[in-house]
Amino acid sequence: MPSRNIDRWLWLAGAIVVLDQVSKWLVLAWLQPGSSIYVAPFFNWVLTFNPGAAFSFLSDAGGWQRWFFTVLALAIAAWIVSILPRHSGEFRISLALTLILGGALGNVIDRLRFGAVIDFIQWHAAGFYWPAFNIADSAISIGAVLMAWDQFAAKRAEHDVGIP
Protein backbone atom coordinates (compact mmCIF):
# COMPACT_ATOMS: atom_id res chain seq x y z
CA MET A 1 0.00 0.00 0.00
CA PRO A 2 2.82 2.55 0.58
CA SER A 3 3.65 2.49 -3.15
CA ARG A 4 0.06 3.38 -3.98
CA ASN A 5 0.12 6.23 -1.47
CA ILE A 6 3.27 7.78 -2.93
CA ASP A 7 1.93 7.33 -6.45
CA ARG A 8 -1.03 9.60 -5.75
CA TRP A 9 1.30 12.28 -4.40
CA LEU A 10 3.59 12.03 -7.43
CA TRP A 11 0.56 12.25 -9.72
CA LEU A 12 -0.56 15.39 -7.90
CA ALA A 13 2.93 16.90 -8.26
CA GLY A 14 2.78 16.09 -11.98
CA ALA A 15 -0.65 17.72 -12.26
CA ILE A 16 0.73 20.88 -10.62
CA VAL A 17 3.59 20.97 -13.13
CA VAL A 18 1.15 20.53 -16.03
CA LEU A 19 -1.25 23.20 -14.71
CA ASP A 20 1.66 25.58 -14.16
CA GLN A 21 3.13 25.02 -17.62
CA VAL A 22 -0.22 25.23 -19.43
CA SER A 23 -1.01 28.51 -17.65
CA LYS A 24 2.38 29.91 -18.68
CA TRP A 25 1.89 28.73 -22.26
CA LEU A 26 -1.44 30.59 -22.36
CA VAL A 27 0.08 33.74 -20.90
CA LEU A 28 2.90 33.64 -23.44
CA ALA A 29 0.31 33.30 -26.22
CA TRP A 30 -1.85 36.21 -24.94
CA LEU A 31 0.57 38.79 -23.56
CA GLN A 32 3.72 40.60 -24.56
CA PRO A 33 6.48 41.09 -21.96
CA GLY A 34 5.67 44.08 -19.78
CA SER A 35 2.03 44.23 -20.86
CA SER A 36 -0.83 44.14 -18.39
CA ILE A 37 -4.51 43.22 -18.57
CA TYR A 38 -6.84 44.72 -15.97
CA VAL A 39 -9.02 42.03 -14.40
CA ALA A 40 -10.33 43.65 -11.22
CA PRO A 41 -9.49 46.63 -8.99
CA PHE A 42 -7.02 44.38 -7.13
CA PHE A 43 -5.81 41.99 -9.83
CA ASN A 44 -4.04 42.12 -13.22
CA TRP A 45 -2.60 39.63 -15.67
CA VAL A 46 0.98 40.62 -16.54
CA LEU A 47 3.91 38.94 -18.26
CA THR A 48 7.29 39.20 -16.60
CA PHE A 49 10.42 37.09 -16.67
CA ASN A 50 12.10 36.74 -13.27
CA PRO A 51 15.70 35.48 -13.45
CA GLY A 52 15.93 35.57 -9.65
CA ALA A 53 14.01 33.89 -6.87
CA ALA A 54 10.98 35.02 -4.88
CA PHE A 55 10.46 38.80 -4.91
CA SER A 56 13.12 39.01 -7.67
CA PHE A 57 15.85 38.13 -5.16
CA LEU A 58 19.19 38.06 -7.05
CA SER A 59 17.47 38.94 -10.33
CA ASP A 60 20.33 41.22 -11.32
CA ALA A 61 23.14 38.87 -10.24
CA GLY A 62 24.59 38.39 -13.72
CA GLY A 63 23.27 34.98 -14.77
CA TRP A 64 24.87 32.52 -12.36
CA GLN A 65 21.67 32.50 -10.28
CA ARG A 66 19.82 30.65 -13.08
CA TRP A 67 21.96 27.57 -12.53
CA PHE A 68 22.14 28.00 -8.76
CA PHE A 69 18.34 28.06 -8.39
CA THR A 70 17.94 25.23 -10.92
CA VAL A 71 20.37 22.96 -9.04
CA LEU A 72 18.87 23.99 -5.69
CA ALA A 73 15.32 23.20 -6.87
CA LEU A 74 16.40 19.85 -8.34
CA ALA A 75 18.19 18.94 -5.09
CA ILE A 76 15.09 19.84 -3.07
CA ALA A 77 12.91 17.84 -5.48
CA ALA A 78 15.19 14.80 -5.11
CA TRP A 79 15.12 15.16 -1.32
CA ILE A 80 11.32 15.39 -1.33
CA VAL A 81 10.97 12.30 -3.53
CA SER A 82 13.32 10.43 -1.17
CA ILE A 83 11.38 11.30 2.01
CA LEU A 84 7.84 11.26 0.63
CA PRO A 85 7.48 7.45 0.99
CA ARG A 86 8.07 7.78 4.76
CA HIS A 87 5.27 10.35 5.03
CA SER A 88 2.89 9.23 2.27
CA GLY A 89 0.21 8.30 4.80
CA GLU A 90 0.38 11.66 6.59
CA PHE A 91 -1.94 13.89 4.61
CA ARG A 92 -0.85 17.41 5.60
CA ILE A 93 2.93 16.90 5.33
CA SER A 94 2.57 14.84 2.14
CA LEU A 95 0.42 17.54 0.57
CA ALA A 96 2.94 20.20 1.64
CA LEU A 97 5.87 18.28 0.17
CA THR A 98 3.93 17.54 -3.01
CA LEU A 99 2.98 21.17 -3.55
CA ILE A 100 6.60 22.24 -3.08
CA LEU A 101 7.78 19.46 -5.41
CA GLY A 102 5.35 20.37 -8.21
CA GLY A 103 6.05 24.08 -7.86
CA ALA A 104 9.81 23.64 -7.82
CA LEU A 105 9.76 21.49 -10.94
CA GLY A 106 7.42 23.89 -12.74
CA ASN A 107 9.85 26.75 -12.16
CA VAL A 108 12.87 24.60 -13.10
CA ILE A 109 11.29 24.00 -16.50
CA ASP A 110 11.06 27.78 -17.00
CA ARG A 111 14.66 28.34 -15.95
CA LEU A 112 15.87 25.69 -18.38
CA ARG A 113 13.67 26.94 -21.26
CA PHE A 114 13.86 30.69 -20.80
CA GLY A 115 16.63 31.40 -18.31
CA ALA A 116 14.00 32.93 -16.02
CA VAL A 117 10.69 32.10 -14.41
CA ILE A 118 7.51 33.33 -16.08
CA ASP A 119 5.34 35.31 -13.65
CA PHE A 120 1.87 36.56 -14.57
CA ILE A 121 -0.40 37.02 -11.54
CA GLN A 122 -0.31 40.49 -10.04
CA TRP A 123 -2.24 41.54 -6.92
CA HIS A 124 -2.45 45.18 -5.91
CA ALA A 125 -4.30 47.53 -3.56
CA ALA A 126 -4.21 51.26 -2.92
CA GLY A 127 -1.28 51.75 -5.29
CA PHE A 128 0.81 48.99 -3.71
CA TYR A 129 1.72 46.06 -5.97
CA TRP A 130 2.66 42.59 -4.81
CA PRO A 131 5.46 41.13 -6.97
CA ALA A 132 4.08 39.08 -9.86
CA PHE A 133 4.00 35.34 -9.31
CA ASN A 134 2.70 32.14 -10.94
CA ILE A 135 0.96 28.87 -10.12
CA ALA A 136 4.23 27.14 -9.21
CA ASP A 137 5.07 29.94 -6.78
CA SER A 138 1.59 29.62 -5.27
CA ALA A 139 2.03 25.87 -4.82
CA ILE A 140 5.42 26.38 -3.15
CA SER A 141 4.02 29.06 -0.83
CA ILE A 142 0.97 27.01 0.16
CA GLY A 143 3.21 23.98 0.67
CA ALA A 144 5.55 25.97 2.93
CA VAL A 145 2.61 27.23 5.01
CA LEU A 146 1.23 23.68 5.32
CA MET A 147 4.66 22.41 6.32
CA ALA A 148 4.94 25.06 9.05
CA TRP A 149 1.38 24.30 10.17
CA ASP A 150 2.24 20.60 10.35
CA GLN A 151 5.30 21.33 12.49
CA PHE A 152 3.36 23.60 14.85
CA ALA A 153 0.55 21.03 15.10
CA ALA A 154 3.08 18.30 15.91
CA LYS A 155 4.71 20.47 18.60
CA ARG A 156 1.29 21.30 20.03
CA ALA A 157 0.33 17.61 20.11
CA GLU A 158 3.61 16.75 21.88
CA HIS A 159 2.97 19.52 24.41
CA ASP A 160 -0.64 18.42 24.99
CA VAL A 161 0.46 14.84 25.60
CA GLY A 162 3.37 15.92 27.79
CA ILE A 163 6.17 14.61 25.57
CA PRO A 164 9.38 16.48 26.43
C-alpha positions as CSV (number, residue, x, y, z in Angstrom):
1,M,0.0,0.0,0.0
2,P,2.8,2.5,0.6
3,S,3.6,2.5,-3.1
4,R,0.1,3.4,-4.0
5,N,0.1,6.2,-1.5
6,I,3.3,7.8,-2.9
7,D,1.9,7.3,-6.5
8,R,-1.0,9.6,-5.7
9,W,1.3,12.3,-4.4
10,L,3.6,12.0,-7.4
11,W,0.6,12.2,-9.7
12,L,-0.6,15.4,-7.9
13,A,2.9,16.9,-8.3
14,G,2.8,16.1,-12.0
15,A,-0.6,17.7,-12.3
16,I,0.7,20.9,-10.6
17,V,3.6,21.0,-13.1
18,V,1.2,20.5,-16.0
19,L,-1.2,23.2,-14.7
20,D,1.7,25.6,-14.2
21,Q,3.1,25.0,-17.6
22,V,-0.2,25.2,-19.4
23,S,-1.0,28.5,-17.6
24,K,2.4,29.9,-18.7
25,W,1.9,28.7,-22.3
26,L,-1.4,30.6,-22.4
27,V,0.1,33.7,-20.9
28,L,2.9,33.6,-23.4
29,A,0.3,33.3,-26.2
30,W,-1.8,36.2,-24.9
31,L,0.6,38.8,-23.6
32,Q,3.7,40.6,-24.6
33,P,6.5,41.1,-22.0
34,G,5.7,44.1,-19.8
35,S,2.0,44.2,-20.9
36,S,-0.8,44.1,-18.4
37,I,-4.5,43.2,-18.6
38,Y,-6.8,44.7,-16.0
39,V,-9.0,42.0,-14.4
40,A,-10.3,43.7,-11.2
41,P,-9.5,46.6,-9.0
42,F,-7.0,44.4,-7.1
43,F,-5.8,42.0,-9.8
44,N,-4.0,42.1,-13.2
45,W,-2.6,39.6,-15.7
46,V,1.0,40.6,-16.5
47,L,3.9,38.9,-18.3
48,T,7.3,39.2,-16.6
49,F,10.4,37.1,-16.7
50,N,12.1,36.7,-13.3
51,P,15.7,35.5,-13.4
52,G,15.9,35.6,-9.6
53,A,14.0,33.9,-6.9
54,A,11.0,35.0,-4.9
55,F,10.5,38.8,-4.9
56,S,13.1,39.0,-7.7
57,F,15.8,38.1,-5.2
58,L,19.2,38.1,-7.0
59,S,17.5,38.9,-10.3
60,D,20.3,41.2,-11.3
61,A,23.1,38.9,-10.2
62,G,24.6,38.4,-13.7
63,G,23.3,35.0,-14.8
64,W,24.9,32.5,-12.4
65,Q,21.7,32.5,-10.3
66,R,19.8,30.7,-13.1
67,W,22.0,27.6,-12.5
68,F,22.1,28.0,-8.8
69,F,18.3,28.1,-8.4
70,T,17.9,25.2,-10.9
71,V,20.4,23.0,-9.0
72,L,18.9,24.0,-5.7
73,A,15.3,23.2,-6.9
74,L,16.4,19.8,-8.3
75,A,18.2,18.9,-5.1
76,I,15.1,19.8,-3.1
77,A,12.9,17.8,-5.5
78,A,15.2,14.8,-5.1
79,W,15.1,15.2,-1.3
80,I,11.3,15.4,-1.3
81,V,11.0,12.3,-3.5
82,S,13.3,10.4,-1.2
83,I,11.4,11.3,2.0
84,L,7.8,11.3,0.6
85,P,7.5,7.5,1.0
86,R,8.1,7.8,4.8
87,H,5.3,10.4,5.0
88,S,2.9,9.2,2.3
89,G,0.2,8.3,4.8
90,E,0.4,11.7,6.6
91,F,-1.9,13.9,4.6
92,R,-0.8,17.4,5.6
93,I,2.9,16.9,5.3
94,S,2.6,14.8,2.1
95,L,0.4,17.5,0.6
96,A,2.9,20.2,1.6
97,L,5.9,18.3,0.2
98,T,3.9,17.5,-3.0
99,L,3.0,21.2,-3.6
100,I,6.6,22.2,-3.1
101,L,7.8,19.5,-5.4
102,G,5.3,20.4,-8.2
103,G,6.1,24.1,-7.9
104,A,9.8,23.6,-7.8
105,L,9.8,21.5,-10.9
106,G,7.4,23.9,-12.7
107,N,9.8,26.7,-12.2
108,V,12.9,24.6,-13.1
109,I,11.3,24.0,-16.5
110,D,11.1,27.8,-17.0
111,R,14.7,28.3,-15.9
112,L,15.9,25.7,-18.4
113,R,13.7,26.9,-21.3
114,F,13.9,30.7,-20.8
115,G,16.6,31.4,-18.3
116,A,14.0,32.9,-16.0
117,V,10.7,32.1,-14.4
118,I,7.5,33.3,-16.1
119,D,5.3,35.3,-13.7
120,F,1.9,36.6,-14.6
121,I,-0.4,37.0,-11.5
122,Q,-0.3,40.5,-10.0
123,W,-2.2,41.5,-6.9
124,H,-2.4,45.2,-5.9
125,A,-4.3,47.5,-3.6
126,A,-4.2,51.3,-2.9
127,G,-1.3,51.7,-5.3
128,F,0.8,49.0,-3.7
129,Y,1.7,46.1,-6.0
130,W,2.7,42.6,-4.8
131,P,5.5,41.1,-7.0
132,A,4.1,39.1,-9.9
133,F,4.0,35.3,-9.3
134,N,2.7,32.1,-10.9
135,I,1.0,28.9,-10.1
136,A,4.2,27.1,-9.2
137,D,5.1,29.9,-6.8
138,S,1.6,29.6,-5.3
139,A,2.0,25.9,-4.8
140,I,5.4,26.4,-3.1
141,S,4.0,29.1,-0.8
142,I,1.0,27.0,0.2
143,G,3.2,24.0,0.7
144,A,5.5,26.0,2.9
145,V,2.6,27.2,5.0
146,L,1.2,23.7,5.3
147,M,4.7,22.4,6.3
148,A,4.9,25.1,9.0
149,W,1.4,24.3,10.2
150,D,2.2,20.6,10.4
151,Q,5.3,21.3,12.5
152,F,3.4,23.6,14.9
153,A,0.6,21.0,15.1
154,A,3.1,18.3,15.9
155,K,4.7,20.5,18.6
156,R,1.3,21.3,20.0
157,A,0.3,17.6,20.1
158,E,3.6,16.7,21.9
159,H,3.0,19.5,24.4
160,D,-0.6,18.4,25.0
161,V,0.5,14.8,25.6
162,G,3.4,15.9,27.8
163,I,6.2,14.6,25.6
164,P,9.4,16.5,26.4
